[in-house]
Amino acid sequence: MSAPPRAPGPALHSSGFEPRLILATLGAFTAFMPLLVLLLPRRVEAVAPGSALADLSLLLLVGGLVASGAHILGGWWSDRWMARIGTRRPQILIGLLLVLASLSAFGWAMTLAQLMLAMIAFQFAFNILFAPLNALLADYVPDARKGLVAGAQGAMLPLAGFTVSLVGWVSAGDAGWPFAMVAAFVGLAIAPLLVGWTRAPVIATAPRGEAPGAAAWKLLRGDFAYAWIARLLVQIGAVSVISYLFLYVDSVASCARGFGAQTASAAVALLALVSNLFAILAGLAAGRWSDALGARKPVLVATALVMAAMLGLLAWAPHWGLVIAAHALFTAALTAFLSVDSAMVASLVAGRRRRGALLGMMNLTNTLPSVIAPALALSLAAGALGGAPLRSLMLLAAGATVLSALAVTRIRTIR
């Protein structure tokens, strides 16, 4: 009698695929964190100091539009790769090479037009890379481990934020070489996944009451729709903080000097360092907690409400100590929410033939806020002066995260 087949979950884990996937996620997050939080705003302020808010918002808005279409295309394309050759590896390699080229383009872009071209190229390249990378959680990780792995992946976002601190400390002003430094790290972090790729069988559970390969549009009803709305609203808050953090800090920089931050770059570096220490622990703890509970919704509701409270505090914080505390708790809650939400969504799409395309639709919740938040900022900037537009934006984002918590409570098939 032949030996029974080996269970795919432990074999895949023991092969080192999951650690390489987590490291590659760190590389992907590093591609945009220092770019959007520090390098791009700093370059815009150097190129056009009198209109930095408007110019940065325009770049982010166009980039968000490109990213929205590119990720859906990337998800569809990766499903085609998966159906034909059983792997998404070639597209990840293509996307990585394009990302490295576009980051280099930012280094020499010294006009608004050149920055716009670099932003369009980067957003297209990044989403061609990230769409297949994002689908691997649903492809290869069993439901019982999704919270743990998604939590570790979520913790990579604040870990990538440490590169913001590093860049802020080693380069006090705008320069081209930090873009190249970021590109080098991205390549080194993603390479092990590509080099050590294993073609293990896909681990997927057929969706409840529905055969695998069902039409993607059916998921737009019910729970998938509520999950989509919940993440969209939370990401509006995330984009409002991440994209405008440098300008926000610059507007309150005078109160930061007592904490040893003499420039806006140094203040952002300090803020990122403190916040990301908390966020890494929060992402790991939230993923394991939701696995242990066998429930995702309580964690999602709690973290969304914490985000709302911290956005409100950031809008009115009169002291740098409160700014640090509010940003740290906001980043921790955001990381926890996105980690557990990724596990929930991966369970929703598991077993569906077009899961890459479905995750592409879900990724609109990451890219549309990059259009919505800058559009709101532009509107607010036209009607107010000084720090008021950014404070108003954060208050609107706080309301959005409260609505996100309500949307989560409407999900029925996942606890």
Residue pairs with C-beta under 8 A, 6 or more apart in sequence:
8 142
8 200
8 201
8 203
9 141
9 142
9 144
9 145
9 203
11 200
12 18
12 140
12 141
12 198
12 200
12 203
13 145
15 198
15 200
16 196
17 140
17 196
17 198
17 200
18 140
18 141
18 145
18 149
18 152
20 192
20 193
20 196
21 133
21 136
21 137
21 140
21 149
21 153
21 193
22 149
22 152
22 153
22 156
23 189
23 190
23 192
23 193
24 92
24 133
24 189
24 190
24 192
24 193
25 133
25 153
25 156
26 156
26 159
26 160
26 189
27 185
27 186
27 187
27 188
27 189
27 190
28 126
28 129
28 130
28 133
28 186
28 190
29 156
29 157
29 159
29 160
30 160
30 163
30 182
30 185
30 186
30 189
31 99
31 103
31 126
31 129
31 182
31 186
32 122
32 126
33 157
33 160
33 161
33 163
33 164
33 242
34 160
34 163
34 164
34 167
34 178
34 182
35 103
35 106
35 122
35 179
35 182
36 60
36 242
36 243
37 161
37 164
37 242
37 243
37 245
37 246
37 268
37 272
38 164
38 167
38 168
38 246
38 265
38 268
39 106
39 167
39 178
39 179
39 182
40 56
40 59
40 106
40 115
40 119
41 52
41 56
41 243
41 244
41 246
41 247
42 173
42 174
42 246
42 265
43 106
43 109
43 115
43 174
44 52
44 55
44 56
44 59
44 112
44 115
45 52
45 174
45 246
45 250
46 173
46 174
47 55
47 110
47 111
47 112
47 115
48 55
48 112
52 247
53 244
53 247
53 377
53 381
53 389
54 378
54 381
55 112
56 243
56 244
56 247
56 374
57 374
57 375
57 377
57 378
57 381
58 116
58 374
58 378
59 112
59 115
59 116
59 119
60 239
60 243
60 370
60 371
60 373
60 374
61 370
61 371
61 374
61 375
61 378
62 116
62 119
62 120
63 119
63 120
63 122
63 123
63 370
64 123
64 367
64 368
64 369
64 370
64 371
64 372
64 374
65 371
66 119
66 120
66 123
66 124
67 123
67 124
67 126
67 127
67 366
67 367
67 370
68 364
68 367
68 368
68 371
70 123
70 124
70 126
70 127
70 128
71 127
71 130
71 131
71 360
71 363
71 364
71 366
71 367
72 357
72 360
72 361
72 363
72 364
73 127
73 128
73 131
73 360
74 91
74 95
74 127
74 128
74 129
74 130
74 131
74 132
74 360
75 131
75 132
75 135
75 356
75 357
75 358
75 359
75 360
75 361
75 363
76 354
76 356
76 357
76 360
77 91
77 128
77 131
77 132
78 88
78 91
78 131
78 132
78 135
78 356
79 353
79 354
79 355
79 356
79 357
81 87
81 88
81 89
81 90
81 91
81 132
82 88
82 135
82 139
82 356
83 353
86 199
87 197
87 199
88 132
88 133
88 135
88 136
88 139
88 356
89 194
89 197
91 128
91 129
91 131
91 132
92 129
92 132
92 133
92 190
92 193
92 194
93 194
94 128
94 129
95 125
95 126
95 127
95 128
95 129
95 130
95 131
95 132
95 133
96 129
96 186
96 187
96 190
96 194
98 121
98 124
98 125
98 128
98 129
99 122
99 125
99 126
99 129
99 183
99 186
100 183
100 186
100 187
101 121
101 125
102 118
102 121
102 122
102 124
102 125
102 126
103 122
103 179
103 180
103 182
103 183
103 186
104 179
104 180
104 183
105 114
105 117
105 118
105 121
105 122
106 115
106 118
106 122
106 179
107 176
107 177
107 179
107 180
108 114
108 176
109 115
109 117
109 118
127 363
127 367
129 190
130 363
131 356
131 359
131 360
131 363
132 356
134 359
134 363
135 355
135 356
135 359
137 146
137 149
137 150
137 153
137 342
137 343
137 346
138 204
138 346
138 349
138 350
138 355
138 359
139 202
139 203
139 204
139 355
140 200
140 202
140 203
141 149
141 203
141 346
142 203
143 205
143 347
143 350
144 291
145 291
146 291
146 342
146 343
146 346
146 347
147 287
147 288
147 289
147 290
147 291
147 296
147 339
147 340
147 343
148 287
148 288
148 291
149 287
149 343
150 287
150 339
150 340
150 342
150 343
150 346
151 283
151 284
151 285
151 286
151 287
151 288
151 290
151 339
151 340
151 343
152 283
152 284
152 287
153 339
153 342
154 283
154 286
154 287
154 335
154 336
154 338
154 339
154 340
154 342
155 279
155 280
155 281
155 282
155 283
155 284
155 335
155 339
156 283
157 279
157 283
157 335
157 338
158 275
158 276
158 277
158 278
158 279
158 280
158 283
158 331
158 332
158 335
159 276
159 280
161 272
161 275
161 276
161 279
161 331
162 272
162 273
162 276
163 182
163 185
164 268
164 269
164 272
165 269
165 270
165 272
165 273
165 276
166 269
167 178
167 181
167 182
167 269
168 265
168 266
168 268
168 269
168 272
169 266
169 269
170 178
171 177
171 178
171 265
172 263
172 265
172 266
173 265
204 212
204 350
204 351
204 352
204 355
205 347
205 350
205 351
206 212
206 350
206 351
207 214
207 348
207 349
207 350
207 351
207 352
208 413
210 218
212 351
212 352
212 353
213 352
213 353
213 354
214 352
216 352
216 354
216 357
216 358
216 361
219 348
219 349
219 352
219 358
220 228
220 361
222 412
222 413
223 348
223 411
223 412
223 413
223 414
224 348
224 358
224 362
226 407
226 408
226 410
226 411
227 341
227 344
227 345
227 348
227 362
227 407
227 408
227 411
228 361
228 362
228 364
228 365
229 404
229 407
230 300
230 304
230 341
230 404
230 405
230 407
230 408
230 411
231 338
231 341
231 345
231 362
231 365
231 366
231 404
232 364
232 365
232 368
232 369
232 404
233 400
233 401
233 403
233 404
233 407
234 304
234 307
234 334
234 337
234 338
234 341
234 400
234 401
234 404
235 365
235 366
235 368
235 369
236 369
236 372
236 373
236 396
236 397
236 400
236 401
237 307
237 308
237 311
237 330
237 334
237 394
237 397
237 398
237 400
237 401
238 334
238 369
239 369
239 370
239 372
239 373
240 311
240 373
240 376
240 377
240 393
240 394
240 396
240 397
241 248
241 311
241 314
241 327
241 330
241 394
241 397
243 370
243 373
243 374
244 373
244 377
244 390
244 393
245 268
245 271
245 327
246 264
246 265
246 268
247 390
248 314
248 387
248 390
249 256
249 264
249 267
249 268
249 271
250 264
251 386
251 387
251 390
252 317
252 320
252 323
252 387
253 261
253 263
253 264
253 267
255 319
255 320
255 323
256 267
256 270
256 320
256 323
258 320
259 267
259 270
259 320
259 321
259 324
260 266
260 270
261 267
261 269
261 270
270 324
271 323
271 324
271 327
274 324
274 327
274 328
275 324
275 327
275 328
275 330
275 331
275 332
276 331
277 328
278 328
278 329
278 331
278 332
279 328
279 331
279 332
279 334
279 335
280 335
281 332
282 332
282 333
282 335
282 336
283 335
283 336
283 338
283 339
285 336
286 299
286 303
286 335
286 336
286 337
286 339
286 340
287 339
287 340
287 343
289 299
290 296
290 299
290 340
290 343
291 343
293 299
293 415
294 415
295 415
296 340
296 341
296 343
296 344
296 414
296 415
297 408
297 409
297 411
297 414
297 415
299 336
299 337
299 340
300 337
300 340
300 341
300 344
300 405
300 408
301 405
301 408
301 409
303 333
303 334
303 336
303 337
303 340
304 333
304 337
304 401
304 402
304 404
304 405
304 408
305 401
305 402
305 405
306 329
306 330
306 332
306 333
307 330
307 333
307 334
307 337
307 398
307 401
308 398
308 399
308 401
308 402
308 405
309 398
310 326
310 327
310 329
310 330
310 333
311 330
311 394
311 395
311 397
311 398
311 401
312 394
312 395
312 398
313 322
313 325
313 326
314 323
314 326
314 327
314 330
314 394
315 391
315 392
315 394
315 395
315 398
316 391
317 323
317 326
344 411
344 414
345 359
345 362
347 414
348 413
348 414
349 355
349 358
349 359
349 362
352 358
373 393
373 397
376 393
376 396
377 389
377 390
377 393
380 388
380 389
380 390
380 392
380 393
381 389
383 389
384 392
